[in-house]
Amino acid sequence: MKDPGYALDTTWRTLLKDLGVVPTDVLRRAGLADDLLLQPSVRLAPKDYYRLWDGIEAEVGDPLLPLRLCQAVRSESFSPPLFAALCSPNLLVAAQRIARYKALIAPIRLDVTEAGDRVTVELTWLDGPLAPPVSLVVMELLFCVTLARMGTREPVRPVEITTTVPPTPTAPYESFLGTRIQRGARHRVTFTAADATRPFLTSNEPLWSVFEPELRQRLADLDAFATTARRVRAALLEGLPSGLVGIDDIARKFALSKRTLQRRIESEGTSYQDILAETRADLARHYLEKTTLPVAEISFLLGFDEANSFYRAFRTWTGTTPDNVRRARANA
């Protein structure tokens, strides 16, 4: 089965021109084909996409690249998620639509939650052991705010924004957002319900109703490439903090029997316990190397009842301890 990866469209050529860089220079720096952005339909594996992103960062040479990208995005640039969003009646509906169709663009999951007078958009990367570039994460978070401002033509400010590794320097980003960027275990941006439901002046529901059937078909075609193991991993990333990591929990989520799920996983040459262990190990390394979260909190986020269980499991997975990994990272 093919990993869907990251999709590239013609919007990239426009953005690179607006950034003042030559596409072939970026592609050569990333070790990718010179004509990559001229091809009609391209999907890159995460490692190749991250090399492309690193190449753009190197060519631009600006620590404020995410800000520049958001400022370069124009409503007339045809990008499926941007189009879907701006046709929406408000930010809440826009975020829900992007959440549904984000898989067409990247292996990123969006969760949109409403709680009281707040609406939160949370992003989760599904790239396995690879950690996304900090600037890519920041750009996705900034895009949520940019989208709100483009749709409403108002200076919408989020009430809270968190990420595992805040960008450096932080001040220009906070000035753009109008709020502080906080360090946390998740990538989240939160708006007031009033801002999230503020009408979009770009709303065009008739046009959306014409375009949506094609998006649904493309999503169905993409689902055909998703392996069971990949789907299980995505479900585990969602369920780990709540402790819902048993095969019965995941089977119920997929509306399958436990035996059917086991059979499908085994037909792909792996097992449920192996997927669970690999997912936990990858996340553990990410938290230890990329955040300052206490080990006890990491243990909780990985679905362990106590830190000692996490320590034992981590030694089994890696042959070392969480403390050693964190010390090695600090000394690197």
N, C-alpha and C positions, 0 to 999 in steps of 0.2 A: 504494500500500500504506500502511496505517495504522501509525504508530509506537505500540507498545503502551503506553509511558509508565508512570506510577505509578498504582497502584490505591488508591482510598480505600474504606474500609469503615466500618461503624457503630462500630468500636472508637475512631475518632477523636473522636466526640462524647463518649464516656465519658472519654477521656484529657483532652480540653479541660476538661470539667467538673471533673475531679480536679485540674487545674492552676489552677482558679479563674478561667478566662477565658470570655468569651461568644463562641460560634462565629461569630455574625454580625459581631462587631467584628473578629475575625481575618480573615474573608473580605473585608470591605470594605477593610481595610488592605491586603490583597493584591490588590485589584482583581478579585475573583472573585465569582460569583453568590452571593447570600445563602442560597439553598436548596441549595447544592452538597452539603453533608453529609447532606441529607435524601433525595437521589436514590439509588435502589436500586443503581446500578452506575455508577461514575465512574472514568475514567482521565484523568490530567492529563499533558500534555507536560512534559518536564523543567523548562522555564523557568517554567511555571505552578506546578509543584509546589514549586520553590525559592522562588517568591514567597509561596506558602502557608507554607512553613517560616519564611521571614523574617518573615512577619506574626505567626506564633506567637511567635517570639523577641522581637519588638517588644512584643507584648501582655504576655507574661510578664515581660519586663524582668529576666531573671536569667541571668547568664553560666553558671550551672550547670544550664541547661535539660536537657541530656542525662541528667544524674543524676536530676533530678526525674521525667523521663519513665520511666526504668527503675524508679524507686521506685514509680511510679504503676501500672505494668503488673501486672495480677493474672491468675492462672491461669484465673479464671472468665471473663475477657474473651475472647470468641470471635474469634480472629484465626487464619486458616489456617496461617501459618507457626508461630505459637506452639502451636497445637493439634497440628500434625504433630510438632513438636519434643518436647512434653511426653508424647506417647504413646510415644515412643521408649524403648528399654531403657537408653540412656546418651547422654552428650554427643556422642560420636563419631558414632553413628548419627543423632542429631538434626541435627547439622551437615550430614551427607551428605544427609539428606532436605530440609533447607532449601535446600541448594545446588541440588538438582534442581528444586525448585518456586519458587525465589525470583523467577523471571521472571514469575510470576503477580502479584507485588506490585510489582516495580520492575526497571528495567534495570540490575541489579547482578549480577555473577557472583561466586559463592563457590567457592573452591578449598580443599578439605580434604586435607591431606597428612599422612602418618605417616612419621616418620623417627626410628629408634631409640626412645628413651623420650619422644618429643615428638609432639604433634598440633597442627598449625597451621591456622588458618582465615584465609584471605586474601580481602579484598573488592576488587573492581575495578568502578568505575562505567563504564557504557557510554553516557554521555550526550554523546559528541562533544566539542565545544570547551568545553562548560559544565563548570565545576569545582563539585563539590557543596559546600554550606556546611560549614564545619569542624564545627559542632555536629551536623550530620546524620551525618557520618563517625564522630564520637566516639560518638554514640548507638548506631550499628550495632555498633561494637566493644564497647561496654559491654553491649549486649544479649546478646552471646555469654557474657559472664561471668554476667549476671543469669540467663540460661537455665540455666546449670550449677548455680547456687545454688537456683533454684526447683525443679529436678528432683531434686536430691540432698538438699536441705535441709541442706547443709553450706556453710561459708564458703570455697568454692573460690577459689583465687587463681591467676591466670595467671602463668606464669614469665617471659613477655615480651610487650610490646605496643608496636607501632610505628605511626606515621602520618606523613604528609608535613608536616602543620602541627599540632603539639600544641596542646591547648586552653589558654586563659588565663582564670583562674588554673589552674595545673597541680596544686597541692597537694591540693585536695579530691578530684580524680579519682584521684590516686595513692593517697590514703587509702582510697577506696572499693575500688580494685582490689587494693591490697596490694602493688603493684609500680610501678616507674618507667615513665613513658611516654617512649619514645625517638623521636627524629626519624629517619625513614628514607624510602626511595623507595616503600614499599608500605604498605598498610593491613593489618596482621596482628595476630592475638592467638594466643599459643601456650600450651598447657597441657601438664602432664605426662601421659603415657599413662595413669597410674594415675587421675588426675582425669577424664580424657576417657572412661574406661571404668567409672567409678564408677556403680553402678546408680541409675537414676532411680526414685524412689518413686512417680512419676506414670505410670509405664509402663503402657500399655494396648494391647497388640498386637492383640487381637481387634477393638477399636474402630477402630484404624488400618487394618486390613485391609478394613473396611467403607467407610471414608472415602477411601482412596487411589484407587480407580477413578475417582471424580469428579475428583480432582486431575489424574490422567493425562489425562482427556478435556479438561479446561480447558487444560492445557498444550498438547495437540495443537491445540486451537482457536486458541490464541495463536500457535503456530508458523506458522499459515496467514497471519498478518499480517506476518511478518518478511521484509523484503526481502533479496535476496542480498547487496546492498551492506552492509546492516547486519550480516549474519552474517559477511561477510568482515572487516569492521572489528573485530568481537568476536574473531575468530580471530587477527587481527593484534595486538591488545592483549595476547593471551596469548603469541604467538610472537615478538614483537619482541626481548625480552631474550636469547632463545636464537639469534637470527639466522635463524630459520626464516620468512622473509618472501617467499620466491619464490612465484609463482602455482602452481607444481607442488606446493609444500608445502601450500598452502591447499586446492587441489583434492583432494589425497590425504586431507586431514582430513575433507572433505565426501563422500568416496567418489565423486567425479566426475572426468571427464576434464578436462584443461586446456581443451580447446575448448568443452566444455559450460559450464564455469564462465565463460569469457570471454563466451560468447553470452548467458548470463543477466545478467551484469553490464552488457553493452552494451545489452540490452533495457530497462534501467532508466536509460539515458542517461548512463552514466559508464564509466570504465575501471578496470582493476585498478591501474595505476600512479597514477591520480588518487586512488583510495581510500587507497593506501599513503602517498602524499605528504601527503594531508590528515590522516591518522591520525598520522603522524610530526610534522607541523607543530603540530597541536593538543596532542599530548603534550609536545613541546619547550617550547611556551609555558607549559604547566602547570608543568613542572619548573623552568623559569627564573623564573617569577613566584611560585610557591607554595613552593619549596624552596630550600635552600642547597647543593644537590648540585653538585659541580664539573662543568664542561662536559664533561670527559673521561668522567665517569661517565654523564652524560645521553646522550652519544654512544653509549656501550655499551648503555644501556637501550633506545635506539631502533634497535639492530641495525646500527650502523655499525662498520666495522673500525677506523677511526681518526677522531680528532677533526677533522682537516682536511676529511675528506669531509662530516662533519656541518656544519661551518662553511659550506662551499660550498653544500650543499643548503638550509640555513636561509636564506642570502641569496637563493637562487632563490625560495623559498617566500614570503618576507616583504619582501625588499628591504632588510633590515637585518641586523645581526649579533647573535648570542646575548649578547655583552657589552653592546651598546646596550640590549637589552630589559631585562637585569638592572639596568643603571644607571638606566633610566627608572623601573623599579619601585621602586628604592631611594629615588629622589628624589620619588616621588609623595606 
